[in-house]
Amino acid sequence: MSVEEKFDSAKDQVVGKVKEVEGKLTGDKVREAEGKAQGVLGKVKDAVSDVKEDVKDAVKEAADDYKTDSEKEIDQ
């Protein structure tokens, strides 16, 4: 996860929590719901970024394995 992605998702989670608490304190259900939604968005961004990194690592590993297997076939 890049620094920008980490910052963006953390920002959404923090700002979302602030809006949610503000909504609860003021009795503004819309503001509270906006905050919850923004917090969830931040968590989703985290999850997507993690999946992206996992896929990237898996592709690199598969490419490395393919290269190693190809080199073994050439040596034989």
Sine and cosine of phi, psi and omega as CSV:
sin_phi,cos_phi,sin_psi,cos_psi,sin_omega,cos_omega
0.00,0.00,0.79,-0.62,-0.01,-1.00
-0.96,0.30,0.29,-0.96,0.01,-1.00
-0.88,0.47,-0.63,0.78,0.00,-1.00
-0.90,0.44,-0.66,0.75,0.02,-1.00
-0.91,0.41,-0.66,0.75,0.04,-1.00
-0.88,0.48,-0.72,0.69,-0.01,-1.00
-0.89,0.46,-0.70,0.72,-0.04,-1.00
-0.89,0.45,-0.70,0.71,-0.01,-1.00
-0.94,0.34,-0.62,0.78,0.04,-1.00
-0.91,0.42,-0.64,0.77,0.02,-1.00
-0.88,0.48,-0.72,0.70,0.02,-1.00
-0.88,0.48,-0.65,0.76,0.00,-1.00
-0.92,0.40,-0.68,0.73,-0.01,-1.00
-0.93,0.36,-0.75,0.66,0.00,-1.00
-0.89,0.46,-0.62,0.78,0.04,-1.00
-0.88,0.47,-0.68,0.74,0.01,-1.00
-0.91,0.42,-0.65,0.76,0.02,-1.00
-0.88,0.47,-0.72,0.70,0.02,-1.00
-0.89,0.46,-0.66,0.75,-0.01,-1.00
-0.88,0.47,-0.74,0.68,0.00,-1.00
-0.91,0.42,-0.68,0.73,0.04,-1.00
-0.85,0.53,-0.70,0.72,0.02,-1.00
-0.88,0.47,-0.66,0.76,0.03,-1.00
-0.90,0.43,-0.69,0.72,-0.04,-1.00
-0.92,0.39,-0.58,0.81,-0.06,-1.00
-1.00,-0.08,-0.10,0.99,-0.04,-1.00
0.97,0.24,0.28,0.96,-0.01,-1.00
-1.00,0.00,0.99,-0.14,-0.06,-1.00
-0.91,0.42,-0.54,0.84,0.02,-1.00
-0.91,0.41,-0.72,0.70,0.01,-1.00
-0.90,0.44,-0.64,0.77,0.03,-1.00
-0.89,0.47,-0.70,0.71,0.01,-1.00
-0.91,0.41,-0.64,0.77,0.06,-1.00
-0.87,0.50,-0.67,0.74,0.01,-1.00
-0.89,0.45,-0.71,0.71,0.03,-1.00
-0.88,0.48,-0.68,0.73,0.00,-1.00
-0.89,0.45,-0.67,0.74,-0.01,-1.00
-0.92,0.38,-0.60,0.80,0.06,-1.00
-0.90,0.44,-0.67,0.74,0.04,-1.00
-0.90,0.43,-0.65,0.76,0.04,-1.00
-0.84,0.54,-0.69,0.72,0.04,-1.00
-0.87,0.49,-0.66,0.75,0.02,-1.00
-0.92,0.39,-0.62,0.79,0.03,-1.00
-0.90,0.43,-0.67,0.74,0.04,-1.00
-0.86,0.51,-0.65,0.76,0.06,-1.00
-0.86,0.51,-0.75,0.66,-0.05,-1.00
-0.89,0.46,-0.69,0.72,0.00,-1.00
-0.89,0.45,-0.67,0.74,0.01,-1.00
-0.90,0.43,-0.64,0.77,0.04,-1.00
-0.90,0.45,-0.68,0.73,0.02,-1.00
-0.89,0.45,-0.67,0.74,0.02,-1.00
-0.85,0.52,-0.70,0.72,0.02,-1.00
-0.91,0.42,-0.65,0.76,0.02,-1.00
-0.89,0.46,-0.68,0.73,0.02,-1.00
-0.90,0.43,-0.70,0.72,0.01,-1.00
-0.86,0.52,-0.70,0.71,0.01,-1.00
-0.91,0.42,-0.66,0.75,-0.01,-1.00
-0.90,0.43,-0.66,0.76,0.02,-1.00
-0.91,0.42,-0.68,0.74,0.02,-1.00
-0.89,0.45,-0.69,0.73,0.02,-1.00
-0.89,0.45,-0.67,0.74,0.01,-1.00
-0.90,0.44,-0.65,0.76,0.02,-1.00
-0.91,0.42,-0.66,0.75,0.03,-1.00
-0.90,0.44,-0.67,0.74,0.03,-1.00
-0.89,0.46,-0.68,0.74,0.01,-1.00
-0.89,0.47,-0.69,0.73,0.00,-1.00
-0.89,0.45,-0.69,0.73,0.01,-1.00
-0.89,0.45,-0.70,0.72,0.02,-1.00
-0.89,0.45,-0.65,0.76,0.00,-1.00
-0.90,0.44,-0.64,0.77,0.01,-1.00
-0.91,0.41,-0.61,0.79,0.03,-1.00
-0.90,0.43,-0.64,0.77,0.00,-1.00
-0.91,0.41,-0.59,0.80,-0.01,-1.00
-0.94,0.35,-0.60,0.80,-0.01,-1.00
-0.93,0.36,-0.40,0.92,-0.07,-1.00
-0.98,0.18,0.00,0.00,0.00,0.00
